[in-house]
Every structure is written in structure tokens, then in C-alpha cells.
Amino acid sequence: MPELPEVEVSRLGISPHLLEQTIQEIVVRQRQLRWWIPEEIHGLHGQPITAIRRRAKYLLLDTPKGTAIVHLGMSGSLRVLENPPPAEKHDHVDLVLSNGKVMRYNDPRRFGAWLWCAPGESHELLDNCGPEPLTDEFNADWMLSRANNKRVAIKTFIMNNANVVGVGNIYACESLFSAGILPTTPTYKVTLGQWQTLVTEIKQVLAQAITQGGTTLKDFSQTDGKPGYFAQELHVYGRAKQPCHSCGEPIKEMKIGQRNTFFCDVCQK
């Protein structure tokens, strides 16, 4: 599914076209996504978009009347179109803007979401989220305090949104490789020095992925239709049995928390 860098790339891609534009119409063709699209979404009609934010893997479209919360799910994507062609089967939502453009939400698997949050309120999906990984609030001291006496595998721990948001499967594998830490390491064994290294690597890997346009997945492409390019830089993810770029030994694969996990048992200890 699109991970944090892909969602951030989508935010950056749509922002120049949507920010400060008025929503002239919202067209909902399919209300049954992961959750039923609430009727309040139609309150966007006639509202100016005052901000476009990201929290974890959610996009937030702010208006004076409330906030639309958009999640891309497993296969969702956003396109900003001029003179849009007729909607196809999986084009579920359109925002028609005052500049004549249309933001179109496409989601073949319908695991994404369009939700609503009234002004001054919070949404339960965002209430228990940890710090954003690219902020100062995400640091080694914070993670060490959260990790106290926990025996869960370090990969599972850093993918838990209560600890830090948006470190999905691809970037967890890549960050642990860069930090030289085995993904099966019990969290309580990770030292402050290792946390300092891992936090730094998570920030660098995510920032690089955003800069390069997100990871290329078969279900993801950018708002301009071009795929991301970070997949060309992957060291371990999806490379089972291929030689490690550092030591030449075959990359290993196993399941951790029902997720495919890739690592080098020579470079990672």
C-alpha cells in the first residue's frame, strides 16, 4: 500500500492545484469504501480549501466548515485533471474546483476512505498516533522510553503508529538494514546508541523517498501519473536471495507479524 512518503508526495502534488480553491461540487459515485462515506462530506460544497495537511498516512483537506480525511488504502490514488475524461469504474470521488480542475480519487480495491471531522474536533483514527518521524519529537530518548521492557521484535515496534507514525513495511526493512539491526531483535535489547542510529536512518530513508517521489509499487503513482523512483535504491526489500549490496551474501526473507521481512544476517546484528 502507499506508505508515508507516497502520501506526502501526493500531498505535495495536489497542493498547488487545490490550496485556496473553492470546492464547487463534490461527486461521490461509490460511498462504500473501507468505511461508508459520511453525508457530511457533501458539506465541502462551496467551501474554500484553507490547508492541505498529512497526519501519518492520512491526507487532511481543511475548510472553514470541517476537514475531509482521505486515506489511500491499498490501491488508492489521486489525480488532478484538466478537462477530465468520463469517470471510469473505480473513480469513486471527484472534487470540482473553482479553477476548473478536478481532483479525482481512484481506488480499485476500495480499502481507502473519505471521512469527516468537524471544526475543533479530533478523529478517533488520529487520536492515538505517535510523533511524525520527520519531526524533532521523534528521537532516540522517546523511543527508548516507549521500548522499556518490551520483548516485541524491533521491526514490529517501529511499525506501531503509537510509537511513531508512518514507518511502513518497506521503510522499516530499509531503515533497519541501514542501522545494522536485525529485525527480529527484541526491543528491550536495543541500546540508546542503536536508537540514535535507527532514528537517524528512518528520517534519512523517508526523506530520500519523498525527494525521489515515493517507492514504485504496482498500485501507486504520483498525482501527475509518473511512478516514484525510490524502488531503484532499495537495499533489502523485495530482494530475497539476491546478493547484498554491501557484503554479497543472499538477502534473507521471513515473516514478522504476518509481514514479509527482508534483511541481511551478515550486515545486521
Salt bridges, closest charged atoms under 4 A:
GLU8 OE2 - ARG11 NH2 2.75
GLU8 OE1 - ARG54 NE 2.81
GLU39 OE2 - ARG31 NH1 3.04
ASP62 OD2 - ARG53 NE 2.67
ASP91 OD2 - ARG104 NH1 3.83
ASP94 OD2 - ARG29 NH2 2.60
ASP94 OD1 - ARG104 NE 2.92
GLU132 OE1 - ARG54 NH1 2.71
GLU132 OE2 - ARG55 NH1 2.99
ASP219 OD2 - ARG109 NH2 2.86
ASP265 OD2 - LYS252 NZ 2.71
